[in-house]
Amino acid sequence: MFAEEPEQPKPPEPESEKQEIKSYTRNKPGRKPLDPNLRRVKEIIDIPEDEKTCACGEKMARIGEETSEKLEIIPQSVFVRKTMRPKYAGLKSDAVIAKAPRTKPSRQLSSPPRLPR
């Protein structure tokens, strides 16, 4: 009545099969850099001299800067406005940087068009 069932054959184990997994490169967010051959106009926005002193009384050292570039188009003239904001830090204080000028958030590559007056 209860006959023993024959053992089922085990599937053969794969012999260390190698799978090739293709990798991909991710695009960096942001826009492409502006043409380096365009004329650049630099604008430096710095913090006041009295804010360049650390809480310990020492003068802060400039440790870098944040830069942004915006394409400016003025009739008969095209240039890039580069805004630089130096960063300062003291031995016992956090880094300080000037506030960025207020601009409308935009995904445009260029500045807003100027209308003739």
C-alpha positions in Angstrom: 0.0 0.0 0.0 2.7 2.5 0.9 5.3 1.7 -1.5 8.5 3.7 -1.2 8.7 6.3 -3.9 11.8 6.2 -5.9 14.2 9.0 -5.0 14.0 11.8 -7.4 17.3 12.7 -9.0 18.8 16.0 -7.7 19.3 18.6 -10.3 23.0 19.0 -11.0 24.6 21.9 -9.2 25.9 24.6 -11.5 29.6 24.5 -11.9 30.6 28.0 -10.8 28.9 29.8 -13.6 30.1 33.3 -14.2 27.6 36.0 -15.0 28.7 39.2 -16.7 27.0 42.2 -15.2 27.1 45.3 -17.4 27.8 48.5 -15.5 26.6 51.9 -16.6 27.8 55.4 -16.1 25.5 57.9 -14.5 25.3 61.4 -15.9 26.3 64.2 -13.6 23.5 66.5 -12.6 23.8 70.1 -13.7 24.5 71.9 -16.9 27.5 71.8 -19.2 30.2 74.4 -18.5 30.1 77.6 -20.4 32.5 78.2 -23.2 35.9 79.1 -21.7 36.6 81.4 -24.7 33.9 83.8 -23.7 34.9 87.1 -21.9 34.5 86.9 -18.1 33.5 89.7 -15.8 34.4 89.0 -12.2 32.4 90.2 -9.3 33.6 89.6 -5.8 31.1 89.7 -2.9 33.1 89.8 0.4 32.2 90.0 4.0 33.0 93.2 6.0 36.5 93.5 7.6 35.1 93.4 11.1 33.5 90.0 10.4 36.9 88.6 9.4 38.0 88.3 13.0 37.6 85.0 14.9 35.9 84.7 18.3 39.4 84.1 19.8 40.5 87.5 18.4 42.7 86.2 15.5 42.2 87.2 11.9 40.4 84.6 9.9 42.3 83.0 7.0 40.7 82.8 3.5 40.2 79.0 2.9 38.4 79.1 -0.5 35.5 80.5 -2.4 32.2 79.6 -3.9 31.8 80.5 -7.5 28.8 80.6 -9.9 28.7 81.6 -13.5 25.7 83.1 -15.4 25.6 83.9 -19.1 24.9 87.5 -19.7 23.6 88.7 -23.1 23.6 92.4 -23.8 22.8 93.4 -27.4 26.1 93.3 -29.3 27.9 91.9 -26.3 27.9 88.4 -24.8 29.9 87.6 -21.6 29.9 85.4 -18.5 29.4 87.1 -15.1 31.5 85.2 -12.5 30.5 85.9 -8.9 33.0 84.9 -6.3 32.3 84.8 -2.5 35.5 84.2 -0.5 35.3 81.8 2.5 37.1 82.6 5.8 37.8 80.4 8.9 39.5 81.0 12.2 41.3 78.5 14.4 38.4 78.3 16.8 35.4 79.3 14.7 33.3 78.0 11.8 33.7 79.1 8.2 32.1 82.4 7.2 31.0 83.4 3.7 29.2 86.4 2.3 25.5 86.0 1.4 24.7 85.4 -2.2 22.8 88.1 -4.0 19.1 87.4 -4.3 18.1 86.1 -7.7 15.0 84.4 -9.0 15.4 80.7 -9.0 15.6 79.6 -12.6 16.8 76.8 -14.7 17.8 79.2 -17.5 21.3 79.3 -18.7 21.3 83.0 -19.3 20.2 86.1 -17.3 16.7 87.4 -17.8 16.3 89.5 -20.9 16.5 93.2 -20.6 13.8 95.3 -22.2 14.7 98.6 -23.9 13.5 101.7 -22.0 
